[in-house]
């Protein structure tokens, strides 16, 4: 409740400051920086309000931990399986652990980097918006207050804030997306190529961005706005990183596609598209204010066709941002959406729409006949009127409402935090109770597997971190999402033969004595009460070693064995 009040208070202070001092924000750099400072505070408090390290992040953390401890980029030491699709993020969070010789700093590093990247995205939204408007008015007055509004909308957007402190790569991907847009806007083809390569190494959806970027430079060359060498420079910048990285991946893992991507393209197209459509529709409803802003922006762009070359150039950049947003949405839709809350996979989209809306309005103002077209007085109505800041800060408030009341936002993230905490406790229990080299199977490959440590071999029954299951297993749709996993219980039970199998997603409020038929016969249920709580956890233990395994697990002071009837 305290963080909620602080976040709302930060928004009220920012809104009052921007609306009251709007003319000075446009006119003076010091007032603009003060507004940006308040915007960064809003972003920080908004991120801390979610304050959830997602369980899925611990898959990357386990890889990073093994890198830091000298085992290499593996999930289980000795098993070279690419169960991640965020190489750059994994390396960034692994480096401090390797440098300081302490793997415990990995999670802290990921959280701090995520928060910093989200704050950086707020600043880049400011910079990109003002850069676009400046292109249209190279010799006239700029409208820098619009950049502040774009930054505020970015700070208030739920998806970037939710994953700022999550430990996941989403904040870095948003930052790289904006950096890519700024590089193209500034005419830096090589930088754009390098940036898009880094983005591809962070999220596979960036492949769509890379194609759109290439198309941009080709079209620019065709229109003679830029030479063909810019497209070559763009490709060269991307190839400098992507070619050696791809060769390394093929050498280490023997496959071009990581398991995570492979699993997404298995199963029926109809089911995946239907789930992806539901995912995008839910996002659209939650972000309908941003969508309305983008629609209004497009209408403004189409209002006046006969403009100067400078304005046409600026407009083309705004259209590029629109295409990037639409392309990203289509990529996520075709992939079937995702299962994590607050629309993690679409985190860059509201930021792009915020820039599109504010920049398009700026271009509309500077080309308004009422302002004399290209005269020096064209910014006066914007500076004197307060309608624009009132609307923008109201949209920020609506975004915060989505955060607090939407069941797929703050409540869902806090449920994730609870589940991740419970699984982490189970993982520590297994690590402290079982001997090194023990094989366990589970679909909880996040916080539980991370806390179990590299001495415990973890078999992912859904195949994300297991080569055979991912490529040879039977496709299976995960709950109501469009995400597909694979499974092969015969392989798990008979070939990998785990000593312990963990089926539940965390603690249960009642004792569970049933067993998955795939494990029946070779395994038996062992039920444990979590001391000091009303919770239970049940595991399957290999029948031939059941007595010894139960004795080891029961020796832990926090868990007490209670036999099933």
Order of alpha helices (4+ residues) and beta strands (2+ residues): alpha-alpha-alpha-alpha-alpha-alpha-alpha-alpha-alpha-alpha-alpha-alpha-alpha-alpha-alpha-alpha-alpha-alpha-alpha-alpha-beta-alpha-beta-alpha-beta-beta-beta-beta-beta-alpha-beta
